[in-house]
C-alpha cells in the first residue's frame, strides 16, 4: 500500500506540473502573436525611411557623414556588441545558444564593450568578467519603439564621441518555429556600398525632390531612425524566438508529463491489482485455516 501512495503522490505532482507547462505554452503563443503584429505594424514606416536613404545615396554625390566613418587611421578599434538574450529561462536551448554564439565572437577581444539586454545574459557575462556596460539595463520582454530609440541613441552617442569605433548587434532570428538562428549584424559604421546594394531596387522617389536644409542633414536624421528600426526589429525577432523556444519546450514538457502519467497509471493499476490479489489470498488462506 505504501508503494501505491507514493505513486499517487507522484502522479499528483506531475499533473500540477503539466498544468503549469500547458499554461506557459499558451502564454508564449499569445506573446509571440502580439510581437509579430507589432513588428508588421511598424515595418511600413521603416521601409519608407529606408527608401528615402536610398534616394539620397543614389542621387547625392560626395556624401560624407560620421556614420560612414571607418576610422582606418586608428590602430586598435574599440568595438561594442549589443547582445539580446532573455530575462527568464525555461526556453530550451535558447539562452545557451545565443550566449555561446555571442561569446565566440568577442572571446579574444576582452576590451570589447558589451551592451547586454536580458538578465540571463547580463548575469552570464558579468560572472565571466567581461566588460559589461553597467548603465545599459533594458528588459527584452514586450519590446517597444521607445526602448529601441533609447538603445540606438546610447550607442550613437558613444560612436560620435569616439568611444566606440564599431558597433554590432547579436540577436536570434526565427526562421521557423523549430529553427532559430543566432545572427551577428554590424550597425556602425554603415557601409555605403552595401547599403546601396541592399536598396538598389527602390525607385519610388521623385527625381526632382529637394531635401532641406541639405541632403546630409536629412540623412543624419534618417540614419538614426534607420538604426532604431534595426534595433527594434532585432529585439522583436529575439523576443519571438524566445517565445517560440519556450512554447516548444513547454509543449515537449507537457507531452513528457502525459507519457509519465500513462506509465505511472499503469504501475498504479498493477500495484492495486497485486494488493487485491494479496488480500484475496490472505482471506482464502485464513478461511482454509479455520476449516
Secondary structure, 3 states (H helix, E strand, C coil): CHHHHHHHHHHHHHHHHHHHHHHHHHHHHHHHHHHHHHHHHHHHHHHHHHHHHHHHHHHCCCCCCHHHCCCCCCCCCCEEEEEECCCCCCCCCHHHHHHHHHHHHHCCCCCCEEEEECHHHHHHHHHCCCCECCCCCCCCCCCCHHHHHHHHHHHHHHHHCCCCCEEEEEEEEEEECCEEEEEEEEEECCCHHHHHHHCCCCCCCCCCCCCCCCHHHHHHHHHHHHHHHHHHHHHHHHHHHHHHHHHHHHHHHHHHHHHHHHHHHHHHHHHHHHHHHHHHHHHHHHHHHHC
